Amino acid sequence: MDRRRAEEDAVAYYEQLPQDIDANDRLDPRRIRDWLNARQGAEQRPRQAAPVAIDVTLARPEDAFLERRLSVMHFPSERGLTWIDPAGYVVAWSQLPADWPEVIERHSFVLNVDSSRVEGELYLPHLR
């Protein structure tokens, strides 16, 4: 979608609203979602089960982690993938899986310390 299309969609959304609607109700996310779903002719698909699960080597002993589940991001490294927490600390390493998704940017990842696994799921499953 480009800026022009987004502007056209915004105009279409506001034009279909009742004239006497409260300003806060105009931007109610549920109202916008319902309008988008009606335009597309279908409801959003439910989230899929986690399509990515990767065994990792923890960067420190398991009992050194204060949290058992951490949001993580990855970057390529000599070891394959290096996993970091939101503060930028290295928390784990893994091999690059053979079935690594082509568009990995659409995934969010969580490190499960107890199982030494990174689990990923689609961040916006309704986008194609």
Contacts in CASP RR format, 6 or more apart in sequence:
PFRMAT RR
TARGET T0000
AUTHOR 0000-0000-0000
METHOD contacts of the structure
MODEL  1
MDRRRAEEDAVAYYEQLPQDIDANDRLDPRRIRDWLNARQGAEQRPRQAA
PVAIDVTLARPEDAFLERRLSVMHFPSERGLTWIDPAGYVVAWSQLPADW
PEVIERHSFVLNVDSSRVEGELYLPHLR
1 9 0 8 1.000
13 32 0 8 1.000
13 35 0 8 1.000
14 26 0 8 1.000
16 35 0 8 1.000
17 26 0 8 1.000
25 31 0 8 1.000
33 44 0 8 1.000
37 43 0 8 1.000
37 44 0 8 1.000
44 125 0 8 1.000
44 126 0 8 1.000
45 125 0 8 1.000
45 126 0 8 1.000
46 125 0 8 1.000
47 121 0 8 1.000
47 122 0 8 1.000
47 125 0 8 1.000
48 121 0 8 1.000
48 122 0 8 1.000
48 125 0 8 1.000
49 121 0 8 1.000
50 119 0 8 1.000
50 120 0 8 1.000
50 121 0 8 1.000
51 101 0 8 1.000
51 107 0 8 1.000
51 120 0 8 1.000
51 121 0 8 1.000
51 122 0 8 1.000
52 97 0 8 1.000
52 100 0 8 1.000
52 101 0 8 1.000
52 107 0 8 1.000
52 109 0 8 1.000
52 118 0 8 1.000
52 119 0 8 1.000
52 120 0 8 1.000
52 121 0 8 1.000
53 117 0 8 1.000
53 118 0 8 1.000
53 119 0 8 1.000
53 120 0 8 1.000
54 81 0 8 1.000
54 94 0 8 1.000
54 95 0 8 1.000
54 97 0 8 1.000
54 117 0 8 1.000
54 118 0 8 1.000
54 119 0 8 1.000
55 94 0 8 1.000
55 116 0 8 1.000
55 117 0 8 1.000
56 83 0 8 1.000
56 92 0 8 1.000
56 93 0 8 1.000
56 94 0 8 1.000
56 111 0 8 1.000
56 116 0 8 1.000
56 117 0 8 1.000
56 118 0 8 1.000
57 92 0 8 1.000
57 93 0 8 1.000
57 94 0 8 1.000
57 116 0 8 1.000
58 65 0 8 1.000
58 91 0 8 1.000
58 92 0 8 1.000
58 113 0 8 1.000
58 116 0 8 1.000
59 89 0 8 1.000
59 90 0 8 1.000
59 91 0 8 1.000
59 92 0 8 1.000
59 93 0 8 1.000
60 91 0 8 1.000
62 113 0 8 1.000
62 114 0 8 1.000
62 116 0 8 1.000
65 91 0 8 1.000
65 113 0 8 1.000
67 113 0 8 1.000
68 112 0 8 1.000
68 113 0 8 1.000
68 114 0 8 1.000
69 110 0 8 1.000
69 111 0 8 1.000
69 112 0 8 1.000
69 113 0 8 1.000
70 85 0 8 1.000
70 91 0 8 1.000
70 110 0 8 1.000
70 111 0 8 1.000
70 113 0 8 1.000
71 85 0 8 1.000
71 86 0 8 1.000
71 108 0 8 1.000
71 109 0 8 1.000
71 110 0 8 1.000
71 111 0 8 1.000
72 83 0 8 1.000
72 84 0 8 1.000
72 85 0 8 1.000
72 91 0 8 1.000
72 92 0 8 1.000
72 109 0 8 1.000
72 110 0 8 1.000
72 111 0 8 1.000
72 118 0 8 1.000
73 83 0 8 1.000
73 84 0 8 1.000
73 86 0 8 1.000
73 109 0 8 1.000
74 81 0 8 1.000
74 82 0 8 1.000
74 83 0 8 1.000
74 84 0 8 1.000
74 109 0 8 1.000
74 118 0 8 1.000
75 81 0 8 1.000
75 82 0 8 1.000
75 84 0 8 1.000
76 82 0 8 1.000
76 96 0 8 1.000
77 93 0 8 1.000
79 93 0 8 1.000
79 94 0 8 1.000
79 95 0 8 1.000
80 93 0 8 1.000
80 94 0 8 1.000
80 95 0 8 1.000
80 96 0 8 1.000
81 93 0 8 1.000
81 94 0 8 1.000
81 95 0 8 1.000
81 96 0 8 1.000
82 90 0 8 1.000
82 92 0 8 1.000
82 93 0 8 1.000
83 90 0 8 1.000
83 91 0 8 1.000
83 92 0 8 1.000
83 93 0 8 1.000
83 94 0 8 1.000
83 109 0 8 1.000
83 111 0 8 1.000
83 118 0 8 1.000
84 90 0 8 1.000
84 91 0 8 1.000
85 91 0 8 1.000
85 111 0 8 1.000
91 111 0 8 1.000
92 111 0 8 1.000
92 116 0 8 1.000
92 118 0 8 1.000
94 118 0 8 1.000
101 107 0 8 1.000
106 122 0 8 1.000
106 123 0 8 1.000
106 124 0 8 1.000
106 127 0 8 1.000
107 120 0 8 1.000
107 121 0 8 1.000
107 122 0 8 1.000
107 123 0 8 1.000
108 120 0 8 1.000
108 121 0 8 1.000
108 123 0 8 1.000
109 118 0 8 1.000
109 119 0 8 1.000
109 120 0 8 1.000
110 118 0 8 1.000
110 119 0 8 1.000
110 120 0 8 1.000
111 117 0 8 1.000
111 118 0 8 1.000
112 118 0 8 1.000
112 119 0 8 1.000
END
